Amino acid sequence: MAAMVEIEDIRKVYDGGFEALSGVTLDIEEGEILALLGPNGAGKTTLISTICGITLASSGAIRVGGHDVVTDYRAARGLIGLVPQEVNLEPFEKVRNTVKFSRGLFGKPADDAYIEQILRRLSLWDKRDAAIRELSGGMKRRVLIAKALSHAPRVLFLDEPTAGVDVELRRDMWEIVAGLKEDGVTIILTTHYIEEAEAIADRVGVINKGRLLLVERKDALMARMGQKRLRIDLQEPISEIPAALSDYDLTLTEDGGALVYAYDTNAERTGIATLMTEMSRAGLVLRDIQTSQNSLEDIFVGLVHTGEDAA
């Protein structure tokens, strides 16, 4: 089955020689959530703008639902909903009229029942006759999503959708995205909130300096690249790590009350058993132990730094 979004060797070079995208190739499957992570200026928004036809690529090809975004622009764009970073809404217009107008821009016939369904889903129905200027920042974000969904797109781009909203509203929006996925909508989001990708994404892509460094299923990525840490709380604090334990990747907490051991989950042996034996021989008495695994944020930072070093 063909991917819903097909990106082939896309490059974007601006006047002056700045290369915003450098040979990006990516297939995005129907009904998946792809989180695109990267620092400011990495190329995330440029990539989305190019897929949506707002920016023209210097070379390469993009298809949405099998339609080329340049030669068959109208059909491709009709499948796409875009929620931009900037909140740019007519302040004196009513919520319902704003969403209905967006539907009309795509040549769709009036459908009050569908508009009501969207507004209810986004908890905007009670605000349907309110002027945009009367809404909170979070509610305005919801209106942007309602506008993007007004023509029933099959691909939804969310460019920093929860920037500036509180934690509770952010989690509400995660639930909205999960519901859209259940309807088969393909969702691509850019975000600075690593926990957002960790919570809802199926796959994670990391982009930096216009290059796609990695695209992988979230769980597989964390299993492959995540390190685990074993925290060993001691019965009595120590001032330094005993010389007999120098061969192990150990760090001592500031209070001297615990040792932290980093190990690779994919290694043939973790070394924990021999470490425990050596600690006992060194006269250290354990009080408690606990493990933790690298978060997606740790992995992301490591990938970006590696990419910068390679460049």
Buried (B, 14 or more C-beta within 10 A) or exposed (E): EEBBBBBBEBBBBEEEEEBBBBBBEBEBBBBBBBBBBBBEEBBBBBBBBBBBBEBEBBEBBBBBBEBBBEEBEEBBBBBBBBBBBEBEBEEEBBBBBBBBEBBEEBEBEEBEEBBBEBBEBBBBBEBBEBBBEEBEEBBBBBBBBBBBBBBBBBBBBBBBBBBEBEEEBBBBBBEBBEEBBEEEBBBBBBBBBBBBBBBBBBBBBBBBBBBBBBBBBBEEBBEEBBBBBBBBBBEEEBEEBBEEBEEBEBEBBEEBBBBBBEBBBEEEEBBBEEBBEBBEEEEBEBEEBEEEEBBBBBBBBBBBEBBEEEE
